[in-house]
Amino acid sequence: MSLAYYVEDQNEFKSIYQYSRFAIDPEEIIAHQLCEFHIIEGHLYELRSNEMDGEYDQLIVDHVEASPREPADRVYPPHQIHLEFRRFQAGGSHPVIKTVTVPNHIQAMRFLVKDKLSVPDHGVFERDSCEVDLDRNCYVIYLGEEII
């Protein structure tokens, strides 16, 4: 299996990022597909569609904006799976309230698919959205309202 990201440019789709065959596990491909947003080489993309052609998975994304990394944002070591839980604030910063490391992508997917999340030591929140940040080697789960 392999995964490639494509963006439409003047009625043609061009590849913006690609994992070579066998360089990405099937579970990681699925985890990427669950994310609505993707940070790739300093740009924010929104998932438009999720497609496949045989063993080749393709994510069609729309460019949203340049998204340079904030100096305070942590870059995680590769080959580990990190999740950041951030409070979503429209038009503002999204403060990190918790980070966790999970042993595999199946465990990451358990968080990515939920509508409501229990964040250890912080409470239960509605899930707003999630992204995979390839530049920082992590998944980010944006949290909405706390559920009392």
N, C-alpha and C positions, 0 to 999 in steps of 0.2 A: 504494500500500500504506500501511497505517497499523498502529499497535500500541496496544493498550489493556491495562491491568492491571485485573483484577477480583478482589475478595475476597468470599467468601460471608458474608452477615450475615443471620441469622434466615431461612434458606432462600431468600434472594434474593441475587443477585450485584450488587454495586455497583462502579462504576468508581472506582478510586483514583488512576489516572494514565493519561494518554492523549497520544499523539503525533498531531498532526493529519496528515491525508493529505498525503503528499509531504514531510513534515518529518523523515522518517527514511528512510534508505536500506534497501533489502531486505537487504543484508549485515549492517547493524546490527541489524535485527530478528532475523535468524538468530543472531547473536552473543548477543543477550539470551536467546533461547530455549535456548541451550546452558548457561546458568547455572542452577545449582540454587537459588541465593539471590539476593535483590534488596534493595538498600537504597533506600528511597524516602521522602523527607521525614522522615528521622529514625526510620524503622521498618524492621525486618528482616522479610522475607517469604520463605517457602519455596515453590518452584514445585510446584504440585499437578498442573496439566495445561497442555498447549500446544495451542491450538485455532485454527481459522480458519473464517471465513465469507466466502467470496469473496476479496476483496482485503483483508479486515480480519483481522489476526492478533490473537489474544487469549491472554493469559497469566492463568491462574487461579492465585492464590497464597493461601497461608495466612499470617496474621499470626503471627509468632513472638514478637517482643518489641520494645519501644522500643529504638532503637539510636542514641543520640546520638553525634555525631562526637567522637572523642577530640581534645583540643587539639593533640597531636603529629601527627595524621593530616593529610597534605598534601591540599589541594584543587587539582586539576589544571585548567589552562585548558581551556575547551571547544574543540571543533573540532580536537582532537588526540586520539590514541588511546593511552591509557596502560595498562600492565599492572603490577601489583604482585605480586611473589612473596613469600608470607608462610609461615612455618613454622606449621602448625596445632598448637596446644597445647590439649588439652581443659581447659576451665575456666579458661584463662589468657589472657594476651595473645598475640597472634600477630605476632611481630616480622617486620618487612620485611627480606628479605635481598637483594632486587634490584628495581629498577624499570626498565622499558624503554618506549620509545615506538615504536609500529609505524606504518607508512605507511597502512594501511587495515584494514578489519574482516576481510578474508580472512586477513591475517597474524595478527590477534588470534585468529581461530577456530582457526588451526593450533595455538595453545597451549591453547585452551579444551577441545578434544576429546581431548587426549592422556591416556593412563593413566600414562605415565612422561614426565618432562620433564627436559631438560638445561638447567640454569640457568647462563648464562654466568658463569664464575669461581667457581662454587659447587658444581657436581657434578650428579648425576642423582638425581631424587627421584620417588617415587610421588605422583600427584596425589590429593589428598583430595577437594576440591570447588572450585567457583568461584562468584563472585558478580559482579554488575554493581552498582556503587555510583553511583547517579544523583546523589547529593548531592556526591560528590567527583569525578565525571567520570572514572571508571576501572573497569577490571576487576581483580578480585583473585583470584589463584589460590593456593589453600591447598595446601601441600606436606606430605606425610606423611614417611615414612621415607626417608632417603638410601639409595640403592642403591650398594653397593660393587662 
